[in-house]
């Protein structure tokens, strides 16, 4: 019971952090410093959720904690962009670390949601967290690609002034199939990834989230009866 209550609170907090990250990516104050702070908070809360999955497995908790620390350090390198980060292999390695950390979190949370005996509001929030994590995962991927090749995206100038590439903003507008058109994929790989993300966003909401909502409503109706 204590574990379920703890997990419920963590899902609430993680969802708040994920929504804040998605919203912050669209505003002017989304600077490198803000990215680092949000990345730190995101990694901490993701680790807290995964930590709850393994209350009696110290090795799993410590292994994921090490993974979280490495991910945070690599994210700081990406945002600060030191001179030695110009080597493509190093950028790719850091990108793989970040993507692996998030990908593993998505898998573990999805497994926890799928194994739930009944769907309550906590499980529903966990399913929504997965949706936001998918958007962030693609955002990290776009950021790595743009870091390696700035010509992979075309960014429409604002009032004849160049604007910075915002990977999270582009990822979430693609995931929701909003597609405002201010950032366009140009390279073949970015076109393919953008299409895949848009399809994944539609299918996940249409199948997984709608299924969870349906089961949640069924559980609520059973309680009333």
C-alpha positions as CSV (number, residue, x, y, z in Angstrom):
1,X,0.0,0.0,0.0
2,X,2.8,2.4,0.9
3,X,4.6,1.6,-2.4
4,X,1.4,2.3,-4.4
5,X,0.8,5.6,-2.5
6,X,4.5,6.6,-3.1
7,X,4.2,5.7,-6.8
8,X,1.0,7.7,-7.1
9,X,2.7,10.8,-5.7
10,X,5.7,10.3,-8.0
11,X,3.4,10.0,-11.0
12,X,1.7,13.2,-10.1
13,X,5.0,15.0,-9.7
14,X,6.6,13.5,-12.8
15,X,3.6,14.5,-14.9
16,X,3.8,18.0,-13.5
17,X,7.5,18.2,-14.5
18,X,6.9,16.7,-17.9
19,X,4.1,19.2,-18.6
20,X,6.2,22.1,-17.4
21,X,9.1,21.0,-19.7
22,X,6.8,20.8,-22.7
23,X,5.3,24.2,-22.0
24,X,8.7,25.8,-21.2
25,X,10.1,24.8,-24.5
26,X,7.8,27.3,-26.2
27,X,8.9,30.4,-24.3
28,X,11.8,32.8,-24.5
29,X,13.1,32.0,-21.1
30,X,14.0,28.4,-22.2
31,X,17.7,29.1,-22.0
32,X,20.6,26.7,-21.6
33,X,20.5,27.3,-17.8
34,X,16.8,26.5,-17.7
35,X,17.3,23.4,-19.8
36,X,20.0,22.2,-17.4
37,X,17.8,22.8,-14.4
38,X,14.8,21.1,-16.0
39,X,17.0,18.2,-17.1
40,X,18.2,17.8,-13.5
41,X,14.6,17.8,-12.2
42,X,13.5,15.4,-14.9
43,X,16.3,12.9,-14.3
44,X,15.7,13.0,-10.5
45,X,12.0,12.3,-10.8
46,X,12.4,9.6,-13.4
47,X,14.9,7.9,-11.2
48,X,12.5,8.3,-8.2
49,X,9.8,6.5,-10.2
50,X,12.0,3.7,-11.3
51,X,13.5,3.4,-7.8
52,X,10.0,2.6,-6.5
53,X,9.7,-0.3,-8.9
54,X,12.6,-2.1,-7.2
55,X,12.1,-1.7,-3.4
56,X,14.0,-4.9,-2.6
57,X,16.5,-4.9,-5.4
58,X,19.5,-2.8,-4.4
59,X,21.5,-3.7,-7.5
60,X,18.8,-2.5,-9.9
61,X,18.4,0.8,-8.0
62,X,22.1,1.5,-7.9
63,X,22.6,0.6,-11.5
64,X,19.8,3.0,-12.6
65,X,21.2,5.7,-10.3
66,X,24.6,5.4,-12.0
67,X,22.8,5.6,-15.3
68,X,20.9,8.7,-14.2
69,X,24.1,10.5,-13.1
70,X,25.8,9.7,-16.4
71,X,22.8,11.0,-18.3
72,X,22.7,14.2,-16.3
73,X,26.4,14.8,-16.9
74,X,26.0,14.2,-20.6
75,X,23.0,16.5,-20.8
76,X,25.0,19.3,-19.1
77,X,27.7,18.8,-21.8
78,X,25.1,19.1,-24.6
79,X,23.7,22.3,-23.2
80,X,27.0,24.0,-22.3
81,X,28.6,22.9,-25.6
82,X,32.3,22.9,-24.7
83,X,34.9,23.1,-27.5
84,X,35.8,19.4,-27.3
85,X,32.2,18.4,-28.0
86,X,32.7,19.1,-31.7
87,X,33.7,15.5,-32.4
88,X,30.8,13.7,-34.0
89,X,31.5,10.4,-32.2
90,X,31.4,12.0,-28.8
91,X,28.1,13.8,-29.6
92,X,26.6,10.5,-30.8
93,X,27.8,8.7,-27.6
94,X,26.2,11.4,-25.4
95,X,23.0,11.2,-27.5
96,X,22.9,7.4,-27.1
97,X,23.2,7.7,-23.3
98,X,20.4,10.2,-23.1
99,X,18.1,8.3,-25.4
100,X,18.9,5.0,-23.7
101,X,18.0,6.5,-20.2
102,X,14.7,7.8,-21.4
103,X,14.0,4.8,-23.5
104,X,14.5,2.5,-20.6
105,X,12.3,4.7,-18.4
106,X,9.5,4.5,-21.0
107,X,9.8,0.7,-21.2
108,X,9.8,0.2,-17.5
109,X,6.8,2.6,-16.8
110,X,4.9,1.0,-19.8
111,X,5.6,-2.4,-18.3
112,X,4.3,-1.3,-14.9
113,X,1.2,0.2,-16.5
114,X,0.5,-2.9,-18.6
115,X,0.9,-5.3,-15.6
116,X,-1.6,-3.4,-13.4
117,X,-4.5,-5.5,-12.2
118,X,-6.9,-2.6,-12.4
119,X,-6.7,0.8,-14.0
120,X,-7.1,3.6,-11.4
121,X,-6.2,7.3,-11.8
122,X,-2.5,6.5,-10.9
123,X,-2.1,4.1,-13.7
124,X,-3.8,6.5,-16.0
125,X,-1.4,9.2,-15.1
126,X,1.5,6.8,-15.7
127,X,0.2,6.2,-19.2
128,X,0.1,10.0,-19.8
129,X,3.6,10.3,-18.5
130,X,4.7,7.8,-21.2
131,X,3.2,10.1,-23.9
132,X,5.2,13.1,-22.7
133,X,8.4,11.0,-22.3
134,X,8.0,9.9,-25.9
135,X,8.0,13.6,-27.0
136,X,11.1,14.3,-24.9
137,X,12.8,11.2,-26.3
138,X,12.3,12.5,-29.8
139,X,13.3,16.0,-28.7
140,X,16.7,14.6,-27.6
141,X,17.1,12.7,-30.8
142,X,16.4,15.9,-32.9
143,X,18.8,17.9,-30.8
144,X,21.5,15.4,-31.5
145,X,20.9,15.3,-35.2
146,X,20.8,19.1,-35.4
147,X,24.0,19.4,-33.4
148,X,25.7,17.1,-36.0
149,X,24.1,18.8,-39.0
150,X,22.3,22.2,-38.8
151,X,21.1,21.7,-42.3
152,X,18.9,18.8,-41.2
153,X,16.1,21.3,-40.3
154,X,15.0,24.6,-41.9
155,X,14.0,27.3,-39.4
156,X,11.8,30.1,-40.7
157,X,13.3,33.5,-39.6
158,X,11.3,35.7,-37.4
159,X,11.1,39.3,-38.6
160,X,14.1,38.6,-40.8
161,X,16.1,37.5,-37.7
162,X,17.5,34.0,-37.3
163,X,16.0,32.0,-34.3
164,X,17.5,29.1,-32.4
165,X,16.4,25.5,-33.0
166,X,14.0,24.3,-30.3
167,X,14.0,20.5,-30.4
168,X,11.4,20.0,-27.6
169,X,9.0,22.5,-29.1
170,X,9.4,20.9,-32.6
171,X,9.0,17.4,-31.1
172,X,5.8,18.1,-29.2
173,X,4.2,19.9,-32.2
174,X,5.1,16.9,-34.3
175,X,3.9,14.4,-31.7
176,X,0.5,16.1,-31.5
177,X,0.4,16.4,-35.3
178,X,0.0,20.2,-34.9
179,X,2.9,21.0,-37.3
180,X,3.0,24.8,-37.2
181,X,5.5,25.0,-40.1
182,X,8.1,27.3,-38.5
183,X,10.5,24.4,-38.2
184,X,10.7,22.0,-41.1
185,X,12.6,18.7,-41.5
186,X,14.9,18.9,-44.5
187,X,17.2,15.8,-44.3
188,X,15.8,12.4,-45.2
189,X,16.4,11.1,-41.7
190,X,14.6,14.0,-40.0
191,X,11.6,13.6,-42.4
192,X,11.4,9.9,-41.6
193,X,11.7,10.5,-37.8
194,X,9.1,13.2,-37.9
195,X,6.6,11.0,-39.7
196,X,7.3,8.1,-37.3
197,X,6.8,10.4,-34.3
198,X,3.5,11.8,-35.6
199,X,2.2,8.3,-36.3
200,X,3.3,7.1,-32.9
201,X,1.6,10.0,-31.2
202,X,-1.7,9.3,-33.0
203,X,-1.6,5.6,-32.4
204,X,-0.6,5.9,-28.7
205,X,-3.4,8.3,-27.9
206,X,-5.9,6.4,-30.1
207,X,-5.1,2.9,-28.8
208,X,-3.2,2.9,-25.5
209,X,-4.5,6.0,-23.8
210,X,-8.1,5.4,-24.9
211,X,-7.8,1.8,-23.7
212,X,-6.7,3.0,-20.3
213,X,-9.5,5.6,-20.1
214,X,-12.0,3.0,-21.0
215,X,-10.8,0.6,-18.4
216,X,-10.7,3.4,-15.8
217,X,-14.3,4.3,-16.5
218,X,-15.2,0.6,-16.2
219,X,-13.5,0.4,-12.8
220,X,-15.3,3.5,-11.6
221,X,-18.7,2.2,-12.7
222,X,-18.0,-1.1,-10.9
223,X,-17.3,0.9,-7.7
224,X,-20.6,2.7,-8.0
225,X,-22.5,-0.6,-8.5
